[in-house]
Amino acid sequence: MRSFSGTADQHTAGARSLRISLRATLRATLRATQRVTLTRVIDAVCFDLDGTIGGFAGDFAGLLSLVRTELMLEQCTMNSFADIVKQELVRDGPLTLKLVLERTLERLEQRPQVDLDLLSREIAAAYAAEVRQAQGAAALLARLDGKGIRLALLSNGPEDMQRAALAELGFERYFRVVLISGDSDVAVRKPGARIFTLACVGLETAPEHALMVGNDARADIGGALASGLQAVLIGSDRDAQEFGVPAVGGLEPLDTLLHTRFGV
C-alpha cells in the first residue's frame, strides 16, 4: 500500500506541475498576443506637413517684416505685429492668408491701404518658395504609394498657404486625401476629432487601420490616438512615451519602422 500511495502522490504532484506549466504557458501566450495586437495591420498612413514631410527653411521674421511694410504698419512695433499675426495664423475655422491680414488690421484698428487679395497671394508664394522636402520624404511617399498604401495629408494652417507649400514640395500626386484646417470643408485644427474622422472616411479605412505620422505630440499624436488611429512621433522618445507610441528621428528611420513593426 505504501508503494501504491507513493505512486499516486507522484501522479498528483505531476498533474499539479503540469497544470502550473500550462497556466504559465497560457499567460505567456496571452501576453505575446496582446503585444502583437497593440500594433494592428495598417492600410493607410496620414502625414503632417510642416516639420514632417517638409518645412519652411527661410527667414519667417523677415517675411513678417515685409508684410508689415506692405501693409504700411511701420508705426506698429515688430514684436506686437508678429504676435498678432501668429495668433491669427492658428485660429480654428475657415482660414486664408487674406483673412489673417484682415483680422490683423482690425485688431490694430487700421484700414487696408493695399490690395489684400494680391498681397496674400504674394505672401503665400514667398512662403512656399522657401519650403523644402524633408530628407527621405520623396522616397518614402513613392514607396508607400507604389505598394498601394492609401495616403492622406493633415495640416493645420491657412488653406492657401498650406496648399502652396504642398505644391512646392511636389507631393500632391501621392495623397488621396488632403485636409487643411483652414479649408471651409474641414474648419478644425488638429487635435480636433473631425479632421481625423474625415481622413479615415476619405481613405475608406477604419481608424485602427490608419497610422498618423507627425512631429507635434499633442496635435498629431494625441489627436490621432483619441480618434482611434495608431501613431508614430517624429521627435523625442520622452514625448512619445507620454502617449505610448514609438518615436523616430526622421523619415528614413520611419521607413525602417514601417517595415519592421507595421509590415508595410
Secondary structure, DSSP 8 states (H G I E B T S, - for coil): -HHHHHHHHHHHHHHHHHHHHHHHHHHHHHHHHHHHHTS---SEEEE-TBTTTEEE-S-HHHHHHHHHHHTT-TTS-HHHHHHHHHHHHT-SSS--HHHHHHHHHHHTT----S-HHHHHHHHHHHHHHTEEE-TTHHHHHHHHHHTT-EEEEEE-S-HHHHHHHHHHHT-GGG-SEEEETTSTTT---TT-HHHHHHHHHHHT--GGGEEEEES-IIIIIIHHHHTT-EEEEES-HHHHHHHT--EESSHHHHHHHHHHTT--
